[in-house]
Amino acid sequence: MYSFRKLIPLSLFLVILLIAYQTRSEGQDQDRLLGIWGSSPNENANFEILKDSIYYPDDFAYVKYTTKGDSIFIDYDGSIYKAKYLVRNDTLTMIDKNNIDVFIRFK
């Protein structure tokens, strides 16, 4: 039977491992957001997600954004747009309180 002396280091190790995995996963998810996205492969791109901003070619505008977990927060001159996002293969799905938008990665 395990003594408490052995369980404490093992528990601490598992917590550190879990935190490291979650931090790595969040960074990987954010990296998967990077790229040029459009609503159809037959149309022009809607936007490009860069490391620290989103470029909208129709408006010639860059806006700042942040992510936390599976949420994205886009700052439109002080008005914050919030959505859940999911990147699967070359498809980006963004879900806010009113809409579900699907975008395709341009290559």
N, C-alpha and C positions, 0 to 999 in steps of 0.2 A: 504494500500500500504506500502511496506517495505521502511524503510529509509536506507540511505547509512550506517549509524552507525550499523545497524543490518546485512547488507549484507557483510561487511568486515570481521567480525569474522566467519560468515558462510563460506565464500569463503576460508579463511585461513584454517579452519577446513577441508574442502573438499580437499584442496591441500595436507595437511599433511596426510590425510587418503589415498589418492592416492599414495603418495610416500611410505608410510608404506606397502601398498598392493604390489606395484611393488618390493620392496626390499624383502619382504617375498616370493613372487612368484619366484624371481630369485634364492634365496637360496633353495627353494623346487625343482626347476628344476635341479640345480646342484646336489642335493642329489639324485635325480632320476638317474643321470648318474652313480653313484657308483655301482660297481658290476663287474662280470666276463662276458665278451661278446665274442661271436663267430659268424662266418658266417653261421654255420649250427649246429644243435644240435647233429649231428652224427660225428662231428670232434672235435679236441681239441680247447680250447679257443684261441682267437687271442690276447686278452689283458684283463687286469683288471684295472678298473678306481678306484683309491683310492682318498682320500680327496685332496691330493696335487700333485699327480703324476699318471702316467699310467705305469703299468708293462707289458712288452712284454716277455712272457715266452720263446719264440723261441730264443730271443737274450739275455735273462737274464738281461734285461736293464730296468731301471726306467727313465722316462722323465717327466719333469715338464709341467704343463698345467695351463691355466686360462680360465675362461669363462666370457662373458659379454653378458647379454641378452640371445639370442638364438645362440650365436657364441662361438666356442671353439678355442683356440689358443694353439697349441702343439709345444714346443721348442725342436727341434732335433738338439742339439749342435749348437745353434745360427740360424738355419734355421727354421723359424716359419711356421707351417702348419695352415691354417685357414679354418674353415668350419662352416656352419650352422648346428645345430643339433636339433632333435626332438625325445623325448622319449615318446612313447605311449605304455602303458601296459609293456610288456617285449620285446619291439622292439626299437632299437636305429637306427635312420636314420641320416647319416652325408652327407651333400651336399657341395662339394667344386666346384671350377670353372670347373673341368673336369669330376667329377664322382658323382654318388649317391651310397653310400654304406649302406647296411642294415645289422644289427647285432642282434642276439637274446641273451637275458640274460640267462646265465646258472644258474640253481638253485641247 
